[in-house]
Amino acid sequence: MKTKNNQIRKNVLLTSIYFFVNTGINFYLSSYVINNIGISANGFISLANSFVDYASLVTVALNSVAGRFISIYASKGEYEKAKKYFNSAVGADLVIGLLTLGIGILGVINLEKIIEIPIEMIWDVKILFCLVFINFFLSIMISVFSVSTFIVNRMDLAALRRTEGVILKAVLLIGLFSVFSPKLYFVSVVSISYSIYYLIFNVFYLKRYCPDLKIEMRFFSLKHFLEMISSGIWNTITQLGFILTSGLDLLICNKWLGAVAMGQMSFPKQLYNIITGFISTLVTAYQPTFVRLYAEGNIDKLKTRLTEAMGVSGILSSIIITDVVVYGKDFLKLYIPGQDIQLIWILMILSIQVLFVSGTQYPLYYIYTLTNKLKVNSIVEIFSGIINVGIVFILLRNTELGIYAVAGVSTLVGIIKNLFFTPMYSAYCLKISKKTFYPQIIRYIVALGLTLFVNWRISKLFVIQSWMSLMIVGCISIVIGGLIGFIIQLNASYRHAIQKKLLERI
């Protein structure tokens, strides 16, 4: 048990290191891109990635559950079944990926008829979109081969390789911008390099840790492929709901409000994606343990681990939210001087307001896949997405809210869903009391409110005029948020375990 707990902590540590390195580099590169080629260009980079999200609908049904099927049977030692699921996923991904790549490139030919592009940027934007779709194909293959580190619970290795990859991206991008005339599509060139690097290591780890899982198309099984599709189709519907809820924001800005508004919206969206991506990545460190406990039928222990993960997720969310709300404007003044700071800061707050409730709930989202009960959540996501799009269009047509409507409505819909549906249905899937997760959510909201208040009072004592002063208050905020979260959001046994571990190292 001690070894398993140590591995969870190692997974969390390396994942956290990856987040901080990735966040720091991405923030630096975003500023670098904005200052070199403009905020509108940065908006097209984000929009291209949004189109990839739309394209991913065709693969979500398979890849969202393939890892679950492969890892469960591999953990049980039933490698014949694991091989069938693995090779069925690889074969299907290869075919679907190539078809999607072909359709995407054909769409790029007439891209200027689909979105609004300034004349002087048409070719750069088209090349950008082509490269983004190529990278999408590589990412599809990565998702299958990354199953090995999940099976052996070595998510720390995956995090380490990703950390090296983002450093490689930064070096290559700065090199390209320094040697050549800055181009929009350089961002996609380095992303492809990162994907190739990460794919190579995933293939290596598959051979090292799961030598029985080989590409052998004789194990391709239409039956197993359809089983995964039927299980994952609801994840596709869920993803469509996510797109309707927030994934259309940049496209709506582009078509209704113009390229500049899209660029202004792109940074808050990037911030939100970085935050949620980090929390989601952190939660994956716990998922191998969730799978094992669920497979063993140890629901009580699973509930404990879920609560612990919710506490960690909540602490990080409260710290990040506090920094955005209290110090976000100061950050923007240093980060992108010359832009509309007040507007972008408000958009940042509107974009992350859903985390005021959902920040602690990310571990619960995996329960639907874990228990293979995806239907109801998918229907709720679609319903939420349709409501969101409808309200946004009504507000755009009948009010002067403009970009504020695009940013604010989706997160408001998300707050309602995460307050009333997610906690209860997650508990229902595990066949436990529907009130099980609410005490943890309440502790999170209390800790968040207290963290915001204390840091807001402290911020009045400082005048932030440099990166150094911002880093100082940021560190103070992290310490305060960490202490408040540690006391309020973590249960006594988890606090004791952490304290014991720290004392052992002193």
matplotlib code that plots the C-alpha trace (Angstrom):
import matplotlib.pyplot as plt

x = [0.0, 2.9, 4.4, 1.1, 0.7, 4.2, 3.6, 0.5, 2.5, 5.2, 2.6, 1.2, 4.6, 5.9, 2.5, 2.7, 6.2, 5.0, 2.1, 4.3, 6.9, 4.2, 2.3, 5.4, 6.6, 3.1, 2.5, 5.9, 5.3, 1.8, 3.3, 6.1, 3.6, 1.3, 4.2, 5.8, 2.7, -0.2, -3.2, -5.4, -2.8, -2.8, -6.6, -6.2, -3.9, -6.5, -9.3, -7.3, -7.1, -10.8, -11.4, -9.3, -11.6, -14.5, -12.7, -11.9, -15.6, -15.0, -12.3, -13.6, -16.0, -13.1, -10.1, -12.0, -12.7, -9.9, -7.5, -10.1, -10.8, -7.1, -5.9, -8.6, -7.9, -4.1, -4.3, -6.2, -3.6, -6.0, -3.7, -5.5, -8.5, -6.2, -4.5, -7.8, -8.9, -5.5, -5.2, -8.8, -8.1, -4.9, -6.4, -9.5, -7.5, -5.2, -8.1, -10.2, -7.2, -6.2, -9.8, -10.1, -6.7, -7.9, -11.2, -9.5, -7.0, -9.8, -11.6, -8.6, -8.6, -11.8, -11.1, -11.6, -15.2, -15.7, -14.1, -13.2, -9.5, -7.7, -6.4, -2.8, -3.0, -4.9, -1.9, -0.3, -3.7, -4.2, -0.7, -1.4, -4.7, -3.0, -0.3, -2.7, -4.6, -1.4, -0.6, -4.2, -3.4, -0.3, -2.1, -4.7, -1.9, -0.3, -3.6, -3.5, 0.2, 0.2, -1.8, 1.3, 2.2, -1.4, -1.5, 1.7, 0.7, 3.8, 2.1, 5.2, 7.1, 4.5, 4.7, 8.5, 8.5, 5.8, 7.9, 10.9, 8.7, 7.4, 11.0, 11.8, 8.9, 10.0, 13.6, 12.5, 9.9, 12.3, 14.9, 12.5, 11.4, 15.0, 16.4, 13.4, 10.8, 8.0, 5.2, 1.9, 2.4, 5.7, 3.6, 2.2, 5.6, 7.0, 3.8, 4.4, 7.9, 6.6, 4.1, 6.7, 9.0, 6.2, 5.0, 8.5, 8.7, 5.2, 6.1, 9.3, 7.3, 4.8, 7.5, 9.2, 6.2, 3.6, 5.6, 2.6, 0.8, 2.1, 0.6, -0.7, -3.6, -4.7, -6.0, -8.2, -11.7, -14.8, -16.7, -14.3, -14.2, -17.9, -18.0, -15.7, -17.6, -20.9, -19.4, -17.7, -20.4, -21.8, -18.4, -18.7, -22.0, -20.5, -17.7, -20.3, -22.0, -18.6, -18.2, -21.7, -21.1, -17.7, -15.9, -17.7, -16.7, -13.8, -15.8, -18.7, -16.4, -14.8, -18.1, -20.0, -17.5, -14.4, -10.7, -9.7, -12.5, -11.5, -7.9, -9.0, -11.1, -8.3, -6.1, -8.9, -9.7, -6.1, -5.9, -9.1, -7.8, -4.4, -6.1, -8.6, -5.9, -3.6, -6.3, -7.4, -3.8, -3.3, -6.4, -5.1, -2.4, -5.2, -7.1, -5.0, -5.8, -9.5, -9.6, -7.9, -10.2, -13.3, -12.1, -11.6, -15.1, -13.6, -16.0, -15.4, -11.7, -12.5, -14.7, -11.8, -9.4, -12.0, -12.4, -8.7, -8.3, -11.1, -9.3, -6.1, -8.0, -9.8, -6.7, -5.1, -8.2, -8.7, -5.1, -5.4, -8.7, -7.4, -4.4, -6.6, -9.1, -6.8, -3.6, -4.9, -4.9, -1.4, -0.2, -1.8, -0.2, 3.2, 2.4, 0.7, 1.1, -0.7, -3.7, -7.2, -6.2, -9.6, -11.5, -9.3, -9.2, -13.0, -13.1, -10.6, -12.8, -15.9, -14.1, -13.1, -16.1, -17.4, -14.4, -15.9, -18.0, -16.4, -12.8, -13.0, -15.1, -12.7, -12.0, -15.8, -15.9, -13.9, -16.6, -18.8, -16.1, -15.0, -18.5, -19.4, -22.4, -22.1, -25.5, -27.2, -24.2, -24.0, -27.6, -27.2, -24.1, -25.9, -28.9, -26.6, -24.8, -28.0, -29.2, -25.9, -25.8, -29.4, -28.9, -25.6, -27.3, -30.3, -28.0, -25.9, -29.0, -30.9, -28.3, -25.0, -23.2, -21.2, -18.1, -19.2, -22.2, -19.9, -17.6, -20.1, -23.1, -21.3, -19.7, -22.9, -24.6, -21.6, -22.0, -25.7, -24.8, -21.9, -23.9, -26.9, -26.1, -22.5, -22.2, -25.4, -25.1, -21.5, -22.6, -25.5, -23.1, -21.1, -24.4, -23.7, -25.6, -26.3, -25.1, -21.7, -19.6, -21.4, -19.5, -16.3, -17.8, -18.9, -15.4, -14.0, -16.3, -15.6, -11.8, -12.0, -14.0, -11.6, -8.5, -10.0, -10.7, -7.3, -5.4, -7.5, -6.7, -3.0, -3.0, -3.8, -0.4, 1.6, 2.2, 3.0, 5.2, 7.6, 7.7, 9.6, 6.9, 4.3, 6.2, 6.5, 2.7, 2.1, 4.2, 2.4, -0.9, 0.2, 1.3, -1.9, -4.1, -2.2, -2.5, -6.2, -6.9, -4.7, -6.7, -10.2, -10.3, -8.2, -9.6, -7.8, -6.3, -4.9, -3.5, -1.8, -0.3, 1.2, 2.5, 4.1, 5.7, 7.1, 8.5, 10.2, 12.1, 13.2]
y = [0.0, 2.4, 1.8, 2.5, 5.7, 6.8, 6.2, 8.4, 11.2, 10.7, 10.9, 14.1, 15.7, 15.0, 16.1, 19.3, 20.0, 19.4, 21.9, 24.7, 24.2, 24.0, 26.9, 29.1, 28.3, 28.7, 32.0, 33.2, 31.9, 33.5, 36.8, 36.3, 35.5, 38.4, 40.9, 39.5, 38.9, 40.5, 39.5, 38.6, 36.1, 34.6, 34.3, 32.2, 29.8, 29.2, 29.0, 26.3, 24.3, 24.7, 23.2, 20.2, 19.8, 19.7, 17.1, 15.0, 14.2, 11.3, 9.7, 10.5, 7.6, 5.2, 6.7, 7.9, 4.3, 2.3, 2.9, 1.7, -1.6, -2.3, -1.5, -3.4, -6.7, -6.1, -5.6, -8.9, -10.7, -11.4, -10.3, -12.0, -9.6, -6.7, -7.3, -7.4, -4.0, -2.5, -3.6, -2.7, 0.8, 1.2, 0.0, 2.1, 5.2, 4.9, 4.8, 7.5, 9.7, 9.6, 10.2, 13.2, 14.5, 14.3, 16.0, 18.7, 19.6, 19.7, 22.1, 24.4, 25.0, 27.1, 28.3, 32.0, 31.1, 29.5, 32.0, 35.7, 36.1, 39.4, 39.2, 39.6, 36.6, 34.1, 31.9, 31.9, 30.9, 28.1, 26.6, 26.9, 24.9, 22.2, 21.7, 21.6, 18.8, 16.9, 17.3, 16.1, 12.8, 12.3, 13.1, 10.3, 7.7, 9.1, 8.5, 4.7, 4.1, 6.1, 3.3, 1.5, 4.2, 4.1, 0.3, 0.2, 3.4, 5.3, 8.6, 10.3, 9.1, 10.5, 13.8, 13.9, 13.3, 16.0, 18.4, 17.7, 18.1, 21.6, 22.8, 21.5, 23.4, 26.6, 26.3, 25.5, 28.3, 31.0, 29.6, 29.8, 33.3, 34.4, 33.0, 33.5, 36.2, 35.4, 33.3, 32.3, 28.6, 28.3, 27.4, 24.3, 23.3, 23.0, 21.3, 18.6, 18.2, 17.8, 15.2, 13.1, 13.3, 12.2, 9.5, 7.9, 7.6, 6.2, 3.5, 2.8, 2.6, 0.3, -2.2, -1.9, -2.2, -4.0, -6.2, -8.4, -5.4, -5.3, -4.1, -7.4, -6.7, -10.3, -9.3, -6.6, -7.5, -5.7, -7.0, -5.4, -2.2, -1.9, -2.6, 0.3, 2.5, 1.7, 2.4, 5.6, 7.1, 8.9, 10.5, 11.8, 13.3, 14.7, 16.3, 17.8, 19.3, 20.8, 22.3, 23.8, 25.1, 26.8, 25.4, 27.8, 31.0, 31.9, 30.9, 33.1, 36.0, 35.6, 35.5, 38.1, 40.4, 40.2, 39.0, 41.5, 40.5, 36.8, 37.7, 39.4, 36.3, 33.9, 34.7, 34.1, 30.9, 29.8, 30.6, 28.6, 25.6, 25.7, 25.7, 22.9, 21.0, 21.1, 20.0, 17.2, 16.1, 16.1, 13.9, 11.4, 10.6, 9.2, 7.4, 4.1, 3.8, 4.5, 1.8, -0.8, -0.1, -0.2, -3.5, -4.9, -3.7, -1.6, 1.3, 2.6, 3.0, 4.4, 7.0, 8.0, 8.4, 10.4, 12.8, 13.1, 13.9, 16.4, 18.1, 18.4, 19.6, 22.2, 23.6, 24.2, 25.7, 28.1, 29.3, 29.8, 31.5, 33.9, 34.9, 35.6, 37.6, 39.5, 39.9, 39.2, 42.9, 43.5, 40.4, 41.6, 45.1, 43.4, 40.5, 42.3, 46.0, 48.1, 45.8, 46.5, 45.3, 46.0, 44.1, 41.1, 40.9, 40.8, 38.2, 36.1, 36.2, 35.4, 32.5, 30.9, 31.6, 28.0, 26.9, 28.6, 25.5, 22.9, 23.4, 20.5, 18.2, 17.1, 13.7, 13.0, 13.4, 10.2, 8.2, 8.1, 6.4, 4.2, 2.8, 2.9, 5.0, 7.8, 8.2, 10.5, 12.9, 13.1, 14.1, 16.7, 18.1, 18.4, 20.0, 22.5, 23.2, 23.9, 26.3, 28.1, 28.6, 29.7, 32.3, 33.6, 34.3, 35.9, 38.2, 39.0, 39.9, 41.9, 43.5, 45.4, 42.8, 41.5, 39.7, 39.6, 37.5, 35.0, 34.7, 34.7, 32.6, 29.3, 29.4, 30.3, 27.3, 25.2, 26.5, 25.4, 21.9, 21.3, 22.5, 20.3, 17.4, 16.3, 15.5, 13.6, 11.6, 10.7, 9.3, 7.5, 5.8, 4.4, 3.4, 5.6, 8.4, 11.4, 13.7, 12.0, 14.7, 17.8, 18.3, 18.4, 20.9, 23.1, 23.0, 24.0, 27.0, 28.1, 27.8, 29.6, 32.5, 32.8, 32.6, 35.4, 37.6, 37.3, 37.8, 40.7, 42.4, 41.6, 43.0, 46.4, 46.5, 46.2, 48.2, 45.9, 47.5, 44.6, 40.9, 40.5, 42.2, 40.1, 36.9, 37.9, 38.5, 35.4, 33.3, 34.8, 33.9, 30.3, 29.9, 31.4, 29.4, 26.2, 26.6, 27.4, 24.6, 22.1, 22.9, 23.1, 20.9, 17.9, 15.3, 14.6, 11.3, 12.7, 15.7, 13.3, 11.3, 14.4, 15.7, 12.3, 12.2, 15.7, 14.9, 11.8, 14.0, 16.5]
z = [0.0, 0.8, -2.6, -4.3, -2.3, -3.1, -6.8, -6.6, -5.0, -7.6, -10.4, -8.9, -8.4, -12.0, -13.4, -11.4, -12.6, -16.2, -15.6, -14.3, -17.0, -19.7, -18.3, -18.0, -21.5, -23.1, -21.5, -22.6, -26.2, -26.3, -25.4, -27.9, -30.7, -29.8, -29.8, -33.0, -35.2, -33.4, -31.2, -34.2, -35.4, -31.9, -32.3, -35.5, -33.7, -31.0, -33.7, -35.6, -32.4, -31.9, -35.4, -34.3, -31.3, -33.8, -35.9, -32.8, -32.5, -34.9, -32.6, -29.2, -29.2, -29.6, -27.8, -24.7, -23.7, -25.4, -22.6, -20.1, -21.9, -22.6, -19.1, -17.3, -19.2, -19.1, -15.3, -15.0, -17.1, -19.9, -22.7, -25.5, -24.9, -24.3, -27.7, -29.5, -28.0, -28.6, -32.2, -32.9, -31.6, -33.6, -36.9, -36.5, -35.5, -38.5, -40.9, -39.2, -38.8, -42.4, -43.6, -41.2, -42.3, -46.0, -45.3, -43.2, -45.9, -48.5, -46.2, -45.9, -49.6, -49.2, -45.7, -46.4, -47.3, -43.9, -41.6, -41.8, -42.6, -43.4, -47.0, -46.0, -43.7, -45.9, -47.0, -43.5, -41.9, -44.5, -43.9, -40.2, -40.5, -42.7, -40.1, -37.3, -38.9, -39.5, -35.8, -35.0, -36.8, -34.8, -31.5, -32.4, -32.6, -29.4, -27.5, -28.2, -27.6, -24.3, -22.6, -21.3, -18.7, -17.6, -17.2, -15.0, -13.1, -14.3, -15.3, -13.9, -17.0, -19.3, -17.5, -17.7, -21.4, -21.9, -19.9, -22.1, -25.2, -24.2, -23.6, -27.1, -28.5, -26.9, -28.2, -31.7, -31.9, -30.6, -33.0, -36.0, -35.1, -34.6, -37.9, -40.2, -40.7, -38.1, -39.5, -38.0, -38.9, -37.0, -33.9, -35.7, -37.0, -33.4, -32.2, -34.8, -33.5, -30.0, -31.1, -32.9, -29.9, -27.5, -29.9, -30.1, -26.3, -26.1, -28.5, -26.5, -23.2, -24.8, -25.8, -22.4, -20.0, -22.1, -24.5, -25.2, -26.7, -30.3, -33.5, -35.0, -37.3, -37.0, -33.6, -35.1, -34.1, -35.5, -32.5, -30.0, -32.1, -32.1, -28.3, -27.7, -30.1, -28.5, -25.1, -26.1, -28.4, -25.4, -24.9, -28.5, -27.6, -24.4, -26.4, -28.8, -25.7, -24.6, -28.1, -28.0, -24.5, -24.9, -28.0, -30.5, -28.7, -31.0, -34.1, -33.0, -32.3, -35.7, -37.6, -35.5, -34.0, -36.2, -36.0, -33.3, -31.0, -31.7, -30.7, -27.5, -26.6, -27.5, -24.5, -21.9, -23.7, -23.7, -20.0, -19.3, -21.3, -19.6, -16.1, -16.9, -18.8, -15.8, -13.4, -15.8, -16.2, -12.5, -12.0, -14.5, -11.9, -9.7, -12.5, -12.5, -8.8, -9.5, -12.1, -9.8, -6.8, -9.0, -10.6, -7.1, -6.1, -3.2, -3.4, 0.1, -0.7, -4.1, -2.4, -0.1, -3.0, -5.0, -2.0, -1.6, -5.3, -5.1, -2.2, -4.2, -7.3, -5.2, -3.6, -7.0, -8.4, -5.5, -5.8, -9.6, -9.4, -6.7, -8.8, -11.8, -9.9, -7.6, -9.7, -13.2, -14.3, -13.0, -14.9, -18.1, -17.8, -17.7, -20.1, -23.1, -22.6, -25.2, -25.4, -23.9, -20.4, -18.7, -21.3, -21.4, -17.6, -17.4, -20.1, -18.1, -15.0, -17.0, -18.7, -15.5, -13.3, -13.8, -11.7, -8.7, -8.4, -10.7, -9.6, -7.1, -9.2, -12.0, -10.4, -10.6, -14.4, -14.8, -13.0, -16.0, -18.0, -15.1, -14.5, -18.2, -17.5, -20.1, -21.5, -19.0, -18.7, -22.5, -22.8, -20.1, -21.9, -25.2, -23.6, -21.8, -25.0, -27.0, -24.3, -24.3, -28.1, -28.1, -25.3, -26.8, -30.2, -28.6, -26.6, -29.7, -31.7, -29.0, -26.7, -26.8, -24.6, -27.6, -26.5, -22.8, -23.8, -25.6, -22.6, -19.8, -20.8, -21.3, -17.9, -16.2, -17.7, -16.5, -12.9, -12.8, -14.2, -11.9, -8.8, -9.3, -11.7, -11.5, -7.8, -7.6, -10.8, -10.0, -6.7, -8.4, -10.8, -7.8, -6.0, -3.0, -1.4, -3.7, -0.9, -0.7, -2.5, -1.4, 1.9, -0.2, -2.6, 0.3, 1.9, -1.5, -1.9, 1.7, 1.2, -2.1, -0.6, 2.3, 0.0, -2.2, 0.7, 2.4, -0.8, -1.8, 1.6, 1.2, -2.4, -1.0, 0.7, -2.6, -5.7, -8.5, -11.2, -12.2, -12.7, -9.5, -7.4, -9.2, -8.4, -4.7, -4.3, -6.4, -4.0, -1.0, -2.7, -3.3, 0.3, 1.7, -0.7, 0.0, 3.8, 3.7, 1.4, 3.4, 6.5, 5.0, 1.9, 2.9, 5.4, 8.6, 7.5, 4.2, 6.1, 8.6, 5.8, 4.1, 7.5, 8.2, 4.8, 5.2, 8.7, 7.3, 4.8, 7.4]

ax = plt.figure().add_subplot(projection="3d")
ax.plot(x, y, z, "-o")
ax.set_aspect("equal")
plt.show()
